């Protein structure tokens, strides 16, 4: 195994262990009978809205995260072959919820820890905001009855 592969595996494993018990995200799964090149790390969020808000929040923290791809069947070429949005709902769902985290060979463990903590911080703030909005909406509904 080359040095670059060892570095990538370490970065991948640092992210994976950092999110292991964090229920707000889904992590990549590598089947036991497969080997990954560990060239990137992504998380799956609950919705496109969560994804977009997280990317915006991280950008404000000077952390560049991006969504991964546009499903090929919804691209101009896919449309020329007769595909349209809605034909592959699982693909579309995953594409709309996936966020690629910073991943490069000289990414330090400290930088990864900062990225992980900022993502968790964002979800903590988002969850508290959602709970507060729910309380306000419930109170407004109760008062309206």
NUVEX-114278 format. One line per field, with one value per atom (N, C-alpha, C): atom name; residue number from 1; z, x, y. Coordinates in steps of 0.05 Angstrom, whole numbers. Each point is the difference from the previous one (the first is absolute). Example, Ala and Ser with C-alpha at 12.3 -4.5 7.8 and 13.67 -1.06 7.14 Angstrom:
atome: (N / CA / C / N / CA / C)
num: (1 / 1 / 1 / 2 / 2 / 2)
pz: (156 / 0 / 0 / -14 / 1 / 14)
px: (264 / -18 / 18 / -7 / 16 / -15)
py: (-114 / 24 / 24 / 21 / 24 / 22)
***
This chain:
atome: (N / CA / C / N / CA / C / N / CA / C / N / CA / C / N / CA / C / N / CA / C / N / CA / C / N / CA / C / N / CA / C / N / CA / C / N / CA / C / N / CA / C / N / CA / C / N / CA / C / N / CA / C / N / CA / C / N / CA / C / N / CA / C / N / CA / C / N / CA / C / N / CA / C / N / CA / C / N / CA / C / N / CA / C / N / CA / C / N / CA / C / N / CA / C / N / CA / C / N / CA / C / N / CA / C / N / CA / C / N / CA / C / N / CA / C / N / CA / C / N / CA / C / N / CA / C / N / CA / C / N / CA / C / N / CA / C / N / CA / C / N / CA / C / N / CA / C / N / CA / C / N / CA / C / N / CA / C / N / CA / C / N / CA / C / N / CA / C / N / CA / C / N / CA / C / N / CA / C / N / CA / C / N / CA / C / N / CA / C / N / CA / C / N / CA / C / N / CA / C / N / CA / C / N / CA / C / N / CA / C / N / CA / C / N / CA / C / N / CA / C / N / CA / C / N / CA / C / N / CA / C / N / CA / C / N / CA / C / N / CA / C / N / CA / C / N / CA / C / N / CA / C / N / CA / C / N / CA / C / N / CA / C / N / CA / C / N / CA / C / N / CA / C / N / CA / C / N / CA / C / N / CA / C / N / CA / C / N / CA / C / N / CA / C / N / CA / C / N / CA / C / N / CA / C / N / CA / C / N / CA / C / N / CA / C / N / CA / C / N / CA / C / N / CA / C / N / CA / C / N / CA / C / N / CA / C / N / CA / C / N / CA / C / N / CA / C / N / CA / C / N / CA / C / N / CA / C / N / CA / C / N / CA / C / N / CA / C / N / CA / C / N / CA / C / N / CA / C / N / CA / C / N / CA / C / N / CA / C / N / CA / C / N / CA / C / N / CA / C / N / CA / C / N / CA / C / N / CA / C / N / CA / C / N / CA / C / N / CA / C / N / CA / C / N / CA / C / N / CA / C / N / CA / C / N / CA / C / N / CA / C / N / CA / C / N / CA / C / N / CA / C / N / CA / C / N / CA / C / N / CA / C / N / CA / C / N / CA / C / N / CA / C / N / CA / C / N / CA / C / N / CA / C / N / CA / C / N / CA / C / N / CA / C / N / CA / C / N / CA / C / N / CA / C / N / CA / C)
num: (1 / 1 / 1 / 2 / 2 / 2 / 3 / 3 / 3 / 4 / 4 / 4 / 5 / 5 / 5 / 6 / 6 / 6 / 7 / 7 / 7 / 8 / 8 / 8 / 9 / 9 / 9 / 10 / 10 / 10 / 11 / 11 / 11 / 12 / 12 / 12 / 13 / 13 / 13 / 14 / 14 / 14 / 15 / 15 / 15 / 16 / 16 / 16 / 17 / 17 / 17 / 18 / 18 / 18 / 19 / 19 / 19 / 20 / 20 / 20 / 21 / 21 / 21 / 22 / 22 / 22 / 23 / 23 / 23 / 24 / 24 / 24 / 25 / 25 / 25 / 26 / 26 / 26 / 27 / 27 / 27 / 28 / 28 / 28 / 29 / 29 / 29 / 30 / 30 / 30 / 31 / 31 / 31 / 32 / 32 / 32 / 33 / 33 / 33 / 34 / 34 / 34 / 35 / 35 / 35 / 36 / 36 / 36 / 37 / 37 / 37 / 38 / 38 / 38 / 39 / 39 / 39 / 40 / 40 / 40 / 41 / 41 / 41 / 42 / 42 / 42 / 43 / 43 / 43 / 44 / 44 / 44 / 45 / 45 / 45 / 46 / 46 / 46 / 47 / 47 / 47 / 48 / 48 / 48 / 49 / 49 / 49 / 50 / 50 / 50 / 51 / 51 / 51 / 52 / 52 / 52 / 53 / 53 / 53 / 54 / 54 / 54 / 55 / 55 / 55 / 56 / 56 / 56 / 57 / 57 / 57 / 58 / 58 / 58 / 59 / 59 / 59 / 60 / 60 / 60 / 61 / 61 / 61 / 62 / 62 / 62 / 63 / 63 / 63 / 64 / 64 / 64 / 65 / 65 / 65 / 66 / 66 / 66 / 67 / 67 / 67 / 68 / 68 / 68 / 69 / 69 / 69 / 70 / 70 / 70 / 71 / 71 / 71 / 72 / 72 / 72 / 73 / 73 / 73 / 74 / 74 / 74 / 75 / 75 / 75 / 76 / 76 / 76 / 77 / 77 / 77 / 78 / 78 / 78 / 79 / 79 / 79 / 80 / 80 / 80 / 81 / 81 / 81 / 82 / 82 / 82 / 83 / 83 / 83 / 84 / 84 / 84 / 85 / 85 / 85 / 86 / 86 / 86 / 87 / 87 / 87 / 88 / 88 / 88 / 89 / 89 / 89 / 90 / 90 / 90 / 91 / 91 / 91 / 92 / 92 / 92 / 93 / 93 / 93 / 94 / 94 / 94 / 95 / 95 / 95 / 96 / 96 / 96 / 97 / 97 / 97 / 98 / 98 / 98 / 99 / 99 / 99 / 100 / 100 / 100 / 101 / 101 / 101 / 102 / 102 / 102 / 103 / 103 / 103 / 104 / 104 / 104 / 105 / 105 / 105 / 106 / 106 / 106 / 107 / 107 / 107 / 108 / 108 / 108 / 109 / 109 / 109 / 110 / 110 / 110 / 111 / 111 / 111 / 112 / 112 / 112 / 113 / 113 / 113 / 114 / 114 / 114 / 115 / 115 / 115 / 116 / 116 / 116 / 117 / 117 / 117 / 118 / 118 / 118 / 119 / 119 / 119 / 120 / 120 / 120 / 121 / 121 / 121 / 122 / 122 / 122 / 123 / 123 / 123 / 124 / 124 / 124 / 125 / 125 / 125 / 126 / 126 / 126 / 127 / 127 / 127 / 128 / 128 / 128 / 129 / 129 / 129 / 130 / 130 / 130 / 131 / 131 / 131 / 132 / 132 / 132 / 133 / 133 / 133 / 134 / 134 / 134 / 135 / 135 / 135 / 136 / 136 / 136 / 137 / 137 / 137 / 138 / 138 / 138 / 139 / 139 / 139 / 140 / 140 / 140 / 141 / 141 / 141 / 142 / 142 / 142 / 143 / 143 / 143 / 144 / 144 / 144 / 145 / 145 / 145)
pz: (0 / 0 / 0 / -17 / -2 / 23 / 2 / 21 / -3 / -24 / -5 / 9 / -6 / 9 / 30 / 14 / 29 / 12 / -13 / 9 / -4 / -23 / -6 / 20 / 6 / 18 / 28 / 8 / 26 / 1 / -21 / -1 / 0 / -16 / -2 / 28 / 13 / 26 / 21 / -1 / 19 / -2 / -24 / -4 / 9 / -8 / 7 / 30 / 15 / 29 / 13 / -12 / 11 / -2 / -19 / -3 / 8 / 10 / 5 / 16 / 22 / 17 / -3 / -23 / -5 / -18 / 11 / -14 / -21 / -1 / -19 / -29 / -3 / -27 / -5 / -25 / -8 / -12 / 7 / -9 / -23 / -15 / -22 / 12 / -16 / 8 / -21 / 9 / -18 / 7 / -19 / 6 / 7 / 17 / 9 / -23 / -21 / -22 / -21 / 8 / -18 / 13 / -17 / 9 / -12 / 16 / -10 / -6 / -19 / -5 / 19 / 16 / 20 / -12 / -23 / -14 / 8 / 15 / 9 / 24 / 15 / 22 / -2 / 3 / -2 / 23 / 5 / 19 / -15 / 9 / -11 / 22 / -8 / 19 / -4 / 17 / 0 / -25 / -10 / -23 / -15 / -23 / -16 / 16 / 14 / 16 / 21 / 14 / 20 / -14 / -24 / -14 / -8 / -11 / -9 / 23 / 23 / 23 / 12 / 0 / 11 / -18 / -26 / -18 / 4 / 3 / 4 / 27 / 21 / 26 / 0 / -12 / 0 / -17 / -22 / -16 / 17 / 18 / 18 / 21 / 4 / 18 / -15 / -26 / -17 / -5 / 0 / -6 / -25 / -21 / -26 / -3 / 2 / -6 / -24 / -15 / -24 / -2 / -17 / -6 / -21 / -3 / -16 / -30 / -8 / -29 / -6 / -25 / -11 / -13 / 7 / -12 / -31 / -12 / -29 / -16 / 11 / -16 / -1 / 18 / -2 / -14 / -10 / -15 / -28 / -15 / -28 / -16 / 4 / -15 / 8 / 27 / 9 / -11 / -2 / -11 / -30 / -14 / -28 / -4 / 21 / -2 / 11 / 7 / 7 / 30 / 16 / 29 / 10 / 23 / 12 / 30 / 13 / 29 / 9 / 20 / 11 / -9 / -21 / -10 / 19 / 15 / 18 / 28 / 15 / 25 / 21 / 2 / 20 / -7 / -25 / -9 / 5 / -6 / 4 / 29 / 17 / 29 / 11 / -7 / 10 / -10 / -26 / -11 / 14 / 8 / 12 / 29 / 13 / 28 / 6 / -20 / 4 / 1 / 20 / 3 / 1 / -18 / 1 / 19 / 17 / 19 / -11 / 10 / -10 / 3 / -22 / 0 / -18 / 12 / -16 / 17 / -13 / 14 / 23 / 1 / 23 / 20 / -1 / 19 / 28 / 19 / 27 / 16 / 20 / 18 / 15 / 6 / 14 / -18 / -26 / -18 / -2 / -1 / -1 / 25 / 23 / 25 / 0 / -11 / -2 / -18 / -23 / -19 / 13 / 13 / 13 / 22 / 16 / 22 / -11 / -22 / -12 / -11 / -12 / -11 / 23 / 21 / 24 / 12 / 2 / 11 / -16 / -26 / -18 / 5 / 3 / 5 / 27 / 20 / 27 / -1 / -14 / -3 / -16 / -22 / -16 / 15 / 15 / 15 / 21 / 14 / 20 / -13 / -23 / -15 / -8 / -10 / -9 / 24 / 23 / 24 / 9 / -1 / 7 / -20 / -26 / -19 / 5 / 6 / 6 / 24 / 21 / 24 / -7 / -16 / -7 / -17 / -19 / -17 / 16 / 19 / 17 / 17 / 11 / 17 / -17 / -24 / -17 / -7 / -6 / -7 / 24 / 24 / 24 / 6 / -4 / 5 / -20 / -24 / -21 / 4 / 15 / 4 / 16)
px: (17 / -17 / 18 / -7 / 16 / -5 / 17 / -2 / -26 / -7 / -25 / -24 / -1 / -22 / -2 / 22 / 1 / -11 / 7 / -9 / -31 / -9 / -29 / -16 / 10 / -14 / -2 / 22 / 0 / -20 / -1 / -19 / -28 / -5 / -27 / -8 / 18 / -6 / -5 / 15 / -4 / -28 / -9 / -27 / -20 / 3 / -19 / -3 / 22 / -1 / -12 / 5 / -10 / -31 / -12 / -29 / -14 / 15 / -10 / -26 / -2 / -24 / -16 / 1 / -15 / -23 / -24 / -23 / -11 / 9 / -11 / 11 / 19 / 11 / 2 / -1 / 5 / 28 / 15 / 27 / 3 / 22 / 5 / 3 / -8 / 4 / 17 / 21 / 17 / -5 / -12 / -6 / 26 / -2 / 23 / 16 / -13 / 15 / 11 / -1 / 10 / 22 / 15 / 21 / -4 / 2 / -4 / 26 / 0 / 24 / 2 / -21 / -1 / 8 / -11 / 7 / -18 / -21 / -17 / -16 / -12 / -18 / -25 / -23 / -25 / -18 / -19 / -22 / -26 / -20 / -27 / -17 / -15 / -17 / -29 / -17 / -29 / -14 / 9 / -14 / 18 / -9 / 15 / 3 / -21 / 0 / 22 / 2 / 22 / 27 / 3 / 25 / 7 / -19 / 6 / 7 / -15 / 5 / 28 / 7 / 26 / 23 / -3 / 21 / 3 / -23 / 1 / 13 / -8 / 12 / 30 / 9 / 28 / 16 / -12 / 13 / 5 / -19 / 3 / 22 / 7 / 22 / 26 / 1 / 23 / 7 / -21 / 3 / -15 / 15 / -12 / -9 / -26 / -13 / -18 / -4 / -16 / -19 / -21 / -16 / 16 / -6 / 17 / -5 / -25 / -5 / -29 / -5 / -27 / -4 / -22 / -5 / 2 / 14 / 4 / -26 / -20 / -25 / -15 / 7 / -13 / 18 / 23 / 18 / -11 / 10 / -9 / 4 / 22 / 3 / -21 / -5 / -20 / -27 / -6 / -26 / -2 / 23 / 0 / -6 / 7 / -7 / -28 / -15 / -28 / -5 / 21 / -4 / -10 / -13 / -10 / 1 / -2 / -1 / -23 / 5 / -20 / 3 / 16 / 5 / 16 / 18 / 17 / 0 / -22 / -4 / 21 / 11 / 21 / 25 / 8 / 23 / -4 / -23 / -6 / 0 / -10 / 0 / 28 / 16 / 28 / 15 / -3 / 14 / -7 / -25 / -10 / 8 / 9 / 7 / 29 / 17 / 28 / 17 / 18 / 20 / 28 / 17 / 29 / 15 / 15 / 16 / 28 / 13 / 27 / 18 / 15 / 16 / 24 / 23 / 24 / 23 / 22 / 21 / 13 / 1 / 13 / -21 / -24 / -21 / 8 / 4 / 9 / -23 / 7 / -20 / -14 / 15 / -12 / -21 / 6 / -20 / -25 / 5 / -23 / -17 / 13 / -15 / -16 / 11 / -15 / -24 / 4 / -22 / -22 / 7 / -19 / -15 / 14 / -13 / -19 / 8 / -17 / -26 / 3 / -24 / -18 / 11 / -17 / -12 / 15 / -10 / -24 / 2 / -21 / -26 / 3 / -23 / -12 / 17 / -10 / -16 / 10 / -14 / -26 / 2 / -24 / -21 / 8 / -19 / -14 / 15 / -11 / -19 / 7 / -17 / -26 / 3 / -24 / -18 / 11 / -16 / -14 / 15 / -12 / -23 / 5 / -21 / -25 / 5 / -21 / -16 / 14 / -14 / -17 / 12 / -14 / -25 / 4 / -23 / -21 / 8 / -19 / -15 / 14 / -13 / -19 / 8 / -17 / -25 / 3 / -23 / -19 / 12 / -16 / -16 / 13 / -13 / -22 / 3 / -20 / -25 / 2 / -23 / -23)
py: (-24 / 24 / 25 / 19 / 24 / 20 / 20 / 20 / 16 / 7 / 15 / -16 / -25 / -17 / -1 / -2 / 0 / 26 / 22 / 27 / 1 / -8 / 1 / -17 / -24 / -18 / 13 / 13 / 13 / 23 / 16 / 22 / -11 / -20 / -12 / -11 / -15 / -11 / 21 / 22 / 22 / 11 / 5 / 10 / -21 / -25 / -21 / -2 / -1 / -3 / 25 / 23 / 25 / 3 / -14 / 1 / -26 / -19 / -27 / -1 / 14 / 0 / 25 / 13 / 25 / -7 / -1 / -10 / 19 / 25 / 19 / -4 / -17 / -5 / -30 / -8 / -27 / -1 / -21 / -3 / -19 / 2 / -19 / -28 / -20 / -28 / -13 / -13 / -16 / -29 / -15 / -29 / -15 / -20 / -15 / -12 / -7 / -13 / 20 / 26 / 21 / 16 / 14 / 18 / 27 / 21 / 27 / 14 / 17 / 16 / 24 / 4 / 21 / 27 / 6 / 25 / 24 / -6 / 21 / -10 / 18 / -7 / 17 / -13 / 15 / -8 / 17 / -6 / 4 / -15 / 3 / 13 / 21 / 14 / -7 / 10 / -6 / 10 / 23 / 12 / 19 / 8 / 20 / 26 / 7 / 25 / -1 / -23 / -3 / 2 / -13 / 1 / 29 / 14 / 28 / 18 / -3 / 16 / -7 / -25 / -8 / 12 / -3 / 11 / 30 / 14 / 29 / 7 / -15 / 5 / -5 / -22 / -6 / 20 / 9 / 21 / 25 / 7 / 22 / -5 / -25 / -7 / -5 / 8 / -4 / -30 / -16 / -29 / -6 / -8 / -5 / -29 / -3 / -26 / 4 / -21 / 2 / -24 / 3 / -23 / -16 / -25 / -17 / 1 / -4 / -2 / 5 / 5 / 1 / -27 / -14 / -26 / 1 / -19 / 1 / -1 / -14 / -2 / 27 / 19 / 27 / 20 / -9 / 18 / 3 / 20 / 3 / -26 / -15 / -25 / -21 / -2 / -19 / 7 / 25 / 9 / -7 / 1 / -7 / -30 / -16 / -28 / -6 / 20 / -3 / -1 / 3 / 0 / 27 / 0 / 25 / -3 / 23 / 1 / -18 / -16 / -18 / -29 / -4 / -28 / -17 / 12 / -15 / 14 / -4 / 15 / -5 / -23 / -6 / 16 / -1 / 15 / 30 / 10 / 28 / 8 / -18 / 5 / 2 / -20 / 0 / 24 / 6 / 23 / 26 / 3 / 25 / 2 / -22 / 1 / -4 / -5 / -7 / 25 / 1 / 21 / -12 / 9 / -8 / 18 / -12 / 15 / 5 / 20 / 6 / -25 / -6 / -25 / 5 / 3 / 3 / -11 / -7 / -15 / 14 / 26 / 13 / 12 / -11 / 8 / -11 / 18 / -9 / -11 / -16 / -11 / 23 / 21 / 24 / 13 / 2 / 12 / -18 / -26 / -18 / 3 / 1 / 3 / 26 / 21 / 25 / -3 / -12 / -5 / -16 / -22 / -17 / 15 / 16 / 14 / 22 / 13 / 21 / -13 / -23 / -14 / -8 / -11 / -7 / 24 / 22 / 25 / 10 / -2 / 9 / -16 / -26 / -17 / 5 / 5 / 6 / 26 / 20 / 26 / -4 / -16 / -5 / -15 / -21 / -15 / 17 / 17 / 18 / 19 / 11 / 18 / -14 / -24 / -16 / -5 / -7 / -4 / 25 / 23 / 26 / 7 / -4 / 5 / -18 / -25 / -18 / 9 / 9 / 10 / 25 / 18 / 25 / -7 / -19 / -8 / -14 / -17 / -13 / 19 / 20 / 21 / 16 / 8 / 16 / -16 / -26 / -18 / -2 / -4 / -3 / 26 / 23 / 25 / 5 / -11 / 5 / -17 / -21 / -18 / 13)
***
